[in-house]
Structure formats: C-alpha cells, structure tokens
Amino acid sequence: MTAGKPAAQPADGDRPQTLAELQAALAALPQLPPVERARLAPTLIEAAKTVLALERGAALAEAKADGWTEPGLARELGVHRSKVADAVAAWRRARAGQPGTAAGERSAR
C-alpha cells in the first residue's frame, strides 16, 4: 500500500455478524499491521455494538422463556421495561431476517 493512499473500508458484508465472527475478528486484530488495525477498529466497534445488542436481546428472550417477566428483568438490570421489550423485539426481527435489523442469528450456546 502506498503511504497517504487510504485502503477501502470493509463492506458491510465483511463485518462480523455473529458473536463467533466478532471473536475471530478481534483475535486476528493483533496480527495486522498498525495502520490496518487502526483502519479496521471503527468497523469492529460498530459490529460489536450490533452483535452485542443482539446477544443481549437473545439473553433476555431466553430469560423470559425461563419465567422472568419484563418488569423483573428491567429491575434486575436497572433499565426501563421498554429497553427489555425493545431488545427482545430487535433480536426476534434479526432472527427472522426482517429488513432494518442486523443479519444473522445469535451464536449457539
């Protein structure tokens, strides 16, 4: 790569979509040259936000299936009940592959 000439940013299709993909991308990060690490970091930060939000929604859906109520989860986590409902709904939309959600299902346990 020529100094001063930016490389193309990864396309959304190259962003980690699952917890396992995110973990693999983060594990590979230290082996990259410094400028490439710096270039990739913002993409991984955004991917992590999406992946972890969906993982939280999956965990909340699992807790609800185990008998927790939304108000009980909200109290336990110190958030408003609507945050719990929104996280579960976003995870369900993503799992169904509906537009406007992150692609991919949550990782297997």
C-alpha positions in Angstrom: 0.0 0.0 0.0 1.3 3.5 -0.8 1.6 5.9 2.1 -1.1 8.5 2.1 -3.5 6.5 0.0 -6.3 5.1 2.0 -7.4 1.5 1.5 -11.1 0.7 1.0 -13.2 0.2 4.2 -14.6 -3.3 4.5 -18.1 -3.6 3.1 -21.0 -4.4 5.4 -20.9 -8.0 4.2 -17.3 -8.2 5.6 -18.4 -7.0 9.1 -18.8 -9.7 11.8 -22.4 -10.6 12.1 -22.3 -13.2 15.0 -20.6 -13.4 18.3 -18.2 -16.1 16.9 -17.3 -14.0 13.9 -16.7 -11.0 16.1 -14.5 -13.0 18.4 -12.5 -14.3 15.5 -12.0 -10.8 14.0 -10.9 -9.5 17.4 -8.5 -12.4 17.8 -6.9 -11.7 14.4 -6.6 -8.0 15.0 -3.2 -8.0 16.9 -1.5 -9.8 13.9 -2.4 -6.9 11.5 0.0 -4.1 10.7 -0.7 -1.0 12.9 -2.4 1.1 10.2 -4.6 -1.7 9.2 -5.6 -2.3 12.9 -6.4 1.4 13.2 -8.4 1.3 10.0 -10.4 -1.8 11.0 -11.1 -0.7 14.6 -14.1 1.6 13.8 -15.7 -1.2 11.8 -15.2 -3.7 14.6 -16.5 -1.2 17.1 -19.8 -0.8 15.2 -20.0 -4.5 14.6 -19.5 -5.2 18.3 -22.3 -2.8 19.2 -24.7 -4.6 16.8 -23.6 -8.1 17.7 -23.7 -7.5 21.5 -27.1 -5.8 21.3 -28.5 -8.8 19.6 -26.8 -11.1 22.1 -28.4 -9.1 24.9 -31.8 -9.5 23.2 -31.2 -13.2 22.9 -30.3 -13.5 26.6 -33.4 -11.5 27.6 -35.6 -13.7 25.4 -34.1 -16.8 27.0 -34.7 -15.3 30.5 -38.3 -14.6 29.6 -38.7 -18.2 28.3 -37.3 -19.3 31.7 -40.0 -17.4 33.5 -38.7 -13.9 34.0 -41.0 -11.0 33.4 -40.1 -7.9 31.6 -40.5 -5.7 34.7 -38.5 -8.2 36.7 -35.7 -8.2 34.2 -35.8 -4.4 34.0 -35.4 -4.1 37.8 -32.6 -6.6 37.8 -30.7 -4.8 35.1 -31.5 -1.3 36.2 -33.2 -0.3 33.0 -36.7 0.7 31.9 -39.0 -2.1 30.9 -39.2 -0.7 27.4 -35.5 -1.4 27.0 -36.1 -5.0 27.7 -39.0 -5.2 25.3 -37.1 -3.4 22.6 -34.0 -5.6 22.9 -36.1 -8.8 22.6 -38.1 -7.4 19.7 -34.9 -6.4 17.8 -33.4 -9.9 18.4 -36.6 -11.5 17.1 -36.6 -9.3 14.0 -33.0 -10.1 13.3 -33.6 -13.8 13.8 -36.5 -13.6 11.3 -34.2 -11.7 8.8 -36.5 -8.8 8.6 -35.2 -5.6 7.0 -33.7 -3.0 9.3 -32.0 -5.5 11.5 -28.6 -6.9 11.7 -28.2 -10.1 9.7 -27.6 -13.4 11.2 -28.8 -15.3 14.2 -27.2 -15.3 17.6 -24.5 -17.8 18.2 -25.2 -21.2 19.5 -24.6 -21.8 23.2 
